[in-house]
């Protein structure tokens, strides 16, 4: 009973804030619809702030080279692979409430059931989420967020944005990130019990863990690209499209390649 | 009488331009109509051939490079891939630029992939399925599995295969949802834009790597 009461009070307090942020998000997206540009030349997304984005991108690259990348490399060097996997699993497990909400909002009942099964199995048998027992049994993790939910609802990206220290995104996806943060029960519980340092710890761990996972991919991408900024922009858009289509299930997100037979 | 003659002539032209060169290159020859199973077999054979030279420790990097180039020439449609990557700029390029571009593009692909030869340490390859896309294309879904006994995520790789009268060729590789063709196209578009729309500017960049 006490738990229910707690949840109720959290919900009522969060309600106003959430509504506000969602409204803010939508007005941002509505605004972004006004910005038009030829997307075919910019990897399928409008990039009206390209000059600014390129500057921030260069800044992020520099900061990454001196701070984040060395930390991620150190993390890889010091922490053995199974432990890093455990960290990744635990972080994913903590996301379960947000994943569940988004699956439901996307009308993906099957996905929602999977999230619930994963959370239960991994929390109980997988020692608090350290082991991905469910994944091993074939119920695999699927990345969901409110940006994807908006996409499922038919909201476009809006302009491409490279945020300082946060990297590539779009108006839509950054709005989604904001919403995901403020509706996360864990966020509310930790803020209400004045344990914000755990939020910071979680975010920090998430950043390092993700960067470590991407060490090789990004190095390879950077080495083979002539214009790394444009390459990243394209990869961002494609990756998001694949996530929205839940790529494990279908390949509808793939773009066609014209037949050049006639006029070589 | 005339129509029979035309039919025979047509048949000769078809078989000489498609079947013979293909047969000489040691690739399976398919009928003009192929099904999902055949396309899956095509990818599976090509990948196994690739893995066999990658895992052959007696080959030098140069020899592996040569094998890789042969694989590109027989099983990939480099010209379509290159042309797609150049996007709308293909039309504005001169014949001379086009020829040089396709050559540089192929060289770049070989360089990029051969850098990664040494990373291979026993990963396994598995074809999962195939789906028809449009008139001539198939998308073959496959998985790259971590080496036996090791744990790690499977990497999903999709192959877009185009069928031209039984001549099957890969025209795009999609790794975890990221199309190599689309990515290359965006990269090149940005480079050419920086060069005020001149294809020559991209050629100069590509020449740098030689």
Interface residues (C-beta under 8 A of the other chain):
Chain A: X40 X41 X42 X43 X44 X82 X85 X220 X223 X224 X225 X226 X227 X229 X230 X231 X233 X234 X235 X238 X239 X241 X242 X243 X247 X248 X251 X253 X254 X255 X256 X257 X258 X259 X260 X261 X264
Chain B: X79 X80 X83 X84 X87 X88 X112 X115 X116 X131 X133 X134 X135 X136 X137 X139 X141 X151 X156 X158 X160 X162 X164 X171 X172 X174 X176 X177 X178 X179 X181 X182 X183 X185 X186 X187 X188 X189 X190 X191 X193 X194 X202 X205 X206
